[in-house]
Amino acid sequence: MSQARSVWFVGPRRVELRTSDVPVIGEGEVAVKTTFSGISAGTELLAYRGLLDPDMPLDETIGALGGTFTYPFQYGYSCVGVVENSRAQLAVGTQVFAFAPHQERFVARAADVVPVPGVDGRVATMLPLVETALQIALDSGSVLQETVVILGGGAVGLLTALVLQRAGARVIVVEPRGTRRVLADRLGIEATDTESVVGGVALVIEASGNPDAPAFGLELLAHEGTLLVASWYGTQAVMLPLGSRFHRRRLTIRSTQVSTIPARLSDRWDRSRRLEAAVALLQELPLRDLGTHTFPFGDAPAAFRAVDEGTDGLLHAALGY
């Protein structure tokens, strides 16, 4: 057994580098040297801020994430690296993606890593965000020639906009920060602020992470419109105006979540097909523009602070090893 440095969440708004054990590689496993790991501004930021139930499992669908959100814990699910040793069919030197915490080296089952040869390693850290955007698009249903409003011009919001545009939708992103609206424009996405958006649309997607946004989204809907909530608010309270305007307009509120495939799509989609499609999108979408900040691994505390504080111009942050 060897050791490697890793990021540990040790308290609200506190991360530090610690040494973790790296097990000996076993049959069917690979040893990976990390080159980049992405920082999520969604679930991971809630974990950093201490806004998650400490007794909740880290992620029941990702084998590398055991335990709960009780401090201290390791977290992160977006590692890209190179196979340095293999006891599987995966060749040494292959670049892979893994749903693994921030750590310099790790061992994983070969079946649990995703080969991403030919993809820029920094770009590949956004694979979970692309997969999330793809699931949101699938949950949106038919959007051909429909106007869709997305609340939040963060990485997931912009990626969802790009995927929905490919499906034939006219997308309007509502984002208060001017730098993000400029980026959206550069990507060919219509963007506006909260004061200028016009309602009366059939679908609003809430991807801002702001607990006040769902109430605003309901006001933008047409009769029998749907608010699709992609954000997770953790332990933060969300107040919804469910009075006469909500009932008389027959509005619908639905959630979308990447950990499962909805039953209505299960005859055509499974998680393997969705992941395969997301990997293909890594080379088709303009992801280099979204990876705005890369911090040295040793500066992980500063990286998380920057994401938490909303450093101007920051859209997606990663650690470089």
N, C-alpha and C positions, 0 to 999 in steps of 0.2 A: 504494500500500500504506500502511495506517495501523498504529497500534499500540494495544494494550490490555493492561491488567494481568491477570495470570493466576497461578494457584497452581502452584508447582513443588515436587515432592518431591526434596529435595536430600541426604537421608541418613536413616538410621533415626530415626524420631520427630522429623524436621525438615522443615517445609515453609516456604516463603517466597514472597512476592509478587515477580514479575518482569514485565518488559515483553516481550510476544510480538507478532510480526507478524500482522496481519490482512490477508489477500490482498484484492485488488480483486474485487468481485463479478462473476461470469461468467454466461453464458447458462444458464438453468435453476437458478440459485442464489438464495439469499436471505441478506441480512445481518440478524443478530439482535442485539438489545440484551438482555443477560441481566438478569432480575429476581430469580431465585432459582436456587440449585443445591444439590442434596441431597448429603449425605455418607453413604456406605455404611459400615455397621458390619461388613460382611463382607469382600469382596475389597479394598476401599479401605483398611480398617483394617489388613489384612495387609500391604498395600503401605506404609502409613505406618510400621508396626513393623519393616519390613525382613524379613518372613517369607515372601517369595516368591523363587523362582529368578530371579536377575537376567538370565538369558539367555532367559527365557520371553517371548513376545510379549505386549504389553499386552492386546490382545483382537483376535483374527483376524476376528471377526464385526462389529466396529464400525470403520468406515472412518476416523473421526476420531481413533482411537487407534493411531497408528503407533509403531514402535520396541519396546523391551523395558523390563523393570523394572530396568535399570541406571541408577543415579543420574547426573545429574539427569533427571527425566522429568515430563511432565504427565500427570495422570490425573483420573478423575471421569467419570461417564456419566449425569448427571441434571440437565441444564440446562433451565430454563424462561425464555422471554423473549418479546419482541415484535418482529415483523418491521419493520425500519426502512427497508429497501430491497429491492426484488424484481425479478428478471429471470425470473420464472416466473409461473404462474397464481395463486400464493398472494398474497393482497392485503396491502399494507402495513397495519400495525396488528393483524394476526392474532396471537393468542397461540399459541405453539408449544412443544412439548417436543422436546429433541434429546439424543441420546446423545453428549454433548460434555464435555470437561474444564471445570473451573472457570475461567471467563474472562469479562471484562466484555462483550466483543463477539466475535462469530465469524461466519464465512461457512460455509454448508453447502448441499449440494444440496437443493432443495425436496423431492425424493423421500425424503430422509433425515430430515426433521423431521415431527413429528406435531401437527397442529392440535388444540388443546385449548381452544376457545372456551367461555366460561361456567364454566370450572373455576377455583377459587381457585389462584393461581400457586404458593403454598407447598404446597398439597395435591398439585398436579401433579408436584412433584419426587419423589413416591413412586411414580410410574408403574412404574419398574423393579422395585420391591419387590412391587407388586401383581401384575405379570406373573410374577414368580418364584413368588409364593404360588399363583397360578393353575396354573402348571406343576407345582408340588408336588402340588396337588390332583388334577390329571390323572394324575400318576404314582401316586397313591394307589389308583386304581381305584374300584370300587364301595364306598361307605362308608355306605350307607343303613342306619340303625339299628345301626351298629357303634360301639364305643368306640375312639377314636384318642387316643393319648398323644403330645403334642408336647413335646420337650425344648427349652426356651428360650422365654422370653416377650419377646423383642426384637420389632422391627417385623415381620420376616418370620414369626416364630412366631405372633404375634397375627393377622396378616393371613391366614396359612394356616388358623388356627383359624376365622376368620370365613367364609372361603370353604368350608371343609369343613362347617361348620354349615349353610350354605345347601344343601349336598348331602345333608343328612339325618343327619350323624354326631353322636354325642355326643363332644365334644372335651374333654380334660383337658390343660391346659398346666402343665408342671412348671418352676417358676422360683424360684430361691433368693431373689431380691430382692423385699422386701415391697412396694415402690412399684409394681413391675410387676404383682404379683398384684392390687393394688388397682385398677390401670388395667384389667386383664383383667376383673375383676368388674364394673367400670363398663360395659364393652363387652358384658356378658352372657356371658362366657367363664368356665368353671370353671377355677380355678387352685389349685395346691397347691405345697408345697415338696418337696424330694427325700426328706425323711424320711417324708412322709405318703402318697406315691403308692402305689397298689395295682396290681400287675401282672396278668398273665394276659390280655393283649390281643393282638389279631391284628396290629395295626400300631402301630409307634412311629416317629415322625418326629424326626430329630435336626436341630435348627436353632439350637443354642446356640453353635456355634463352639468349644466346649470339647473338646479332644482326649480327655478322659477320659469324655465323655458316651456314645460308642458302646458301651463296655463296660457301662455302667449300663443303656443301652437294651436290650441283649440280655437282661438279667436280667428285664425287664418283659414279655417276649413269652410268649405261649402256644405250645403245640406247633404247629410249622409257621408260626410268625409271621414277620413281615417287619420289618426295620429299614431305613427309608428315610432315607438320609443326604443332607440338603440343605446341610450345612455344608461349607466348604472350609477345610482346616487349613494350607494352604501347606506350608512346610518342617517343620512341627511333627510329631513322631512320634505315631502313634496305636497303642496297645496293645490287642489284642482277645483275650478269653478264648475260644479256639477248641478247647477240650478236649471231653470227653465230653458235657457238658450241651449244648453247641452242636450237636454231631453227632447225638446221640440225639433231640434235639427237632426236628431237621430245619429249622433256622432259615435264613432268607434275609437277606442284606445286599445292598441295591441303592443306587445313587446316583440322584439327581435333579439335573438341571442345565438352566438356562433357555436356553442358547445353541442347543440343538437340540430338535426334536420327535421323540419316540421312534417307531420304525418301526411299532409296533402301533397308533399313533394317526394315522399319516400319511394314511390314507384319509379322515379327517374333520377333522383339524386341520393347519394350517400356521402359520407365524409371523405372517402377516398377520391371520388370524382370531383368533389368541391376543392379539395387540396390540390389535385392535379390541375384544375382550371386556374386556381390562384397562382400556382408556380408559373404557368404560361403567361399570366398577366404581368408577372414581374418584368418580363422583357417587352411587353406591349404598352404599358402605361409609363408616363413621364415621371418616374419615381425619384430621379436624381434631384429634381426641383424641391421635393418634399423633405429630403434628408438634410435639414438646414444646419444642424450642429452635431459635431463629433468631439467628445471629450476624452482625454487619456483615461484609461482604466483607473489609474491612481487618483484621479480627480473625481471619482464617483460622487462624493458628497456634494461637490460644486455642481455637478450635472443634475442631480435630483433637485437641488435648490433652484437652479435655473428653470427647470420644468415647472416646479411648484409656483414660482413667482411670475411665470409667464414672461420671461425675458423677451424683449421686443425682437420680432423676427423669427423667434424659435417656433418651429412647427413639429419636427420630429427630432429627438435627440438620441444619440447612441454613444456607447463606450467603445473606444478603439484600444486593442490590446497590443 
